[in-house]
Amino acid sequence: MTEQCLNDNSYNSIHQITKTLEFLSHADRYIEDAKKSGDSEAEKIWNTIKDDRQKHAEMLKGLIVADVKNNKF
C-alpha cells in the first residue's frame, strides 16, 4: 500500500488555483478582444469574471497557506 503524499482537499485547492491562474493569464486578451469588436457588454462581463476569479484565487491561496501552516503538505 502506498502512502498518499497530499490529501484530497489540498490537492483540490492546488488544482483549482492552477486552473484559475491559467484563466487569469488569458483574461486580458478576452477583454481586449471584446474592446476591439466594440462589444461593451462582453467587455463588462469579462471584467466581472476576471474580478471574481481574482477573488477566488486569493481565497484558494488562503486555503493553501493554511494547509502549509498546518503541515498538511
C-alpha positions as CSV (number, residue, x, y, z in Angstrom):
1,M,0.0,0.0,0.0
2,T,1.4,3.4,-0.9
3,E,1.1,6.4,1.3
4,Q,-0.7,9.4,-0.1
5,C,1.6,12.4,-0.3
6,L,-1.2,15.0,-0.4
7,N,-4.7,14.8,0.9
8,D,-7.6,15.3,-1.5
9,N,-8.6,18.7,-0.1
10,S,-5.1,20.1,-0.5
11,Y,-4.8,18.6,-4.0
12,N,-8.2,20.2,-5.0
13,S,-7.0,23.6,-3.8
14,I,-3.8,23.4,-5.8
15,H,-5.5,22.1,-8.8
16,Q,-8.2,24.7,-8.8
17,I,-5.8,27.7,-8.2
18,T,-3.8,26.4,-11.1
19,K,-6.9,26.5,-13.4
20,T,-7.9,29.9,-12.0
21,L,-4.5,31.4,-12.6
22,E,-4.4,29.9,-16.1
23,F,-7.7,31.6,-16.9
24,L,-6.4,34.9,-15.5
25,S,-3.4,34.7,-17.7
26,H,-5.8,34.9,-20.7
27,A,-8.5,37.2,-19.3
28,D,-6.9,40.5,-20.5
29,R,-6.8,39.1,-24.0
30,Y,-10.5,38.3,-23.8
31,I,-11.2,41.8,-22.6
32,E,-9.1,43.4,-25.3
33,D,-10.9,41.3,-28.0
34,A,-14.2,42.5,-26.7
35,K,-13.0,46.1,-26.8
36,K,-11.7,45.7,-30.4
37,S,-15.0,44.3,-31.5
38,G,-16.8,47.2,-29.9
39,D,-18.8,44.9,-27.6
40,S,-19.0,46.8,-24.4
41,E,-21.4,44.2,-22.8
42,A,-18.9,41.4,-23.4
43,E,-16.1,43.6,-22.1
44,K,-18.0,44.3,-18.9
45,I,-18.8,40.6,-18.5
46,W,-15.1,39.5,-19.0
47,N,-14.0,42.2,-16.5
48,T,-16.6,40.9,-13.9
49,I,-15.4,37.3,-14.4
50,K,-11.8,38.4,-14.1
51,D,-12.5,40.2,-10.9
52,D,-14.4,37.2,-9.5
53,R,-11.6,34.8,-10.5
54,Q,-9.0,37.1,-8.8
55,K,-11.0,36.9,-5.6
56,H,-11.3,33.1,-6.0
57,A,-7.5,32.9,-6.4
58,E,-7.0,34.8,-3.2
59,M,-9.4,32.6,-1.4
60,L,-7.7,29.4,-2.6
61,K,-4.3,30.9,-1.8
62,G,-5.6,31.3,1.8
63,L,-6.5,27.7,2.0
64,I,-3.1,26.6,0.7
65,V,-1.3,28.9,3.1
66,A,-3.4,27.5,6.0
67,D,-2.6,23.9,4.8
68,V,1.1,24.7,4.7
69,K,1.0,26.2,8.2
70,N,-0.9,23.2,9.5
71,N,1.7,20.8,8.0
72,K,-0.9,19.2,5.6
73,F,1.7,19.2,2.8
